[in-house]
Amino acid sequence: MLKITIEKHNGVDVLRDDLLPGGSKSRFLPNLIKNSKEVVFGGPFCGGAPLCLAVYGQKMNIKVTLFYAKRKVLHRNQVKALECGATIYQVPFGYMTNVQSKAKKYCEDTGATFLPLGFDVPEAVTPFTDSMKEVKRLHGHYDEIWVANGSGMLTRCLAEALPQSEIKSVVVGLRSRNSKQDYASNVELIYCPYKFEQDCKIIPPFKSSENYDAKAWEQLMLRGVRGKRILFWNVL
């Protein structure tokens, strides 16, 4: 199991998964892709999941092919993915359904492995929830756990692994996708006022993704700590 690093910032315990190559998804991604020669993913241009995949593809000598909606200038995360050796295809008229369709068709034609948004597959759940249970074993109970929510996978795993904690899940991805998901009773969805690709205004005192995790931190800071024991899960 990968190292768990927790620091105190503004009265909040911060789990620094940004210190792991590839972030939180590195807790399950290597086992998920280890038997693949090529892995394909279609996602938002500013997302962290494609970058994590590119990092581990390079580390494990696995070809990574990424599909995005076409845009004039590459986002910083896309540039980093290219630097890690990933191949990028930009899809004209790139609504997410079209991007996903093109990625799946590529896999049908080549035999490559397709991974869904958020790498949201059953094989990823157990190693992820095991890490969360280890956090409680090492650091005790938290009244609230704050996390950014894109695909919803991290939120669902936290709710399953730590049912006695309130999971404050700040939705930074598609509202329509999250509103249709079946979350446990200990989950509260909080909608932030930004578009997914927008950076937030309040920057955390630790390394964080301005268009993802930092939005959850901003919502936490706006609400205040309120005397509770709180963990902020910094994904990337």
Buried (B, 14 or more C-beta within 10 A) or exposed (E): EBEBEBBEBBEBBBBBBBBBEBBBBBBBBBEBBEEBEBBBBBBBBBBBBBBBBBBBBBEBEBBBBBBBBEEEEBBEBBEBBBEBBBBBBBBEEBEBEBBBBBBBEBBEEEEBBBBBBBBBEEEBBEBBBBBBEBBBEEBEEBEBBBBBBBBBBBBBBBBBBBEEBBBBBBBBBBEEBBEEBEBEEBBEBBBBEBEBEBEBEEEBEBEBBBBBBBBBBBBBBEEEEEEEBBBBBBBB
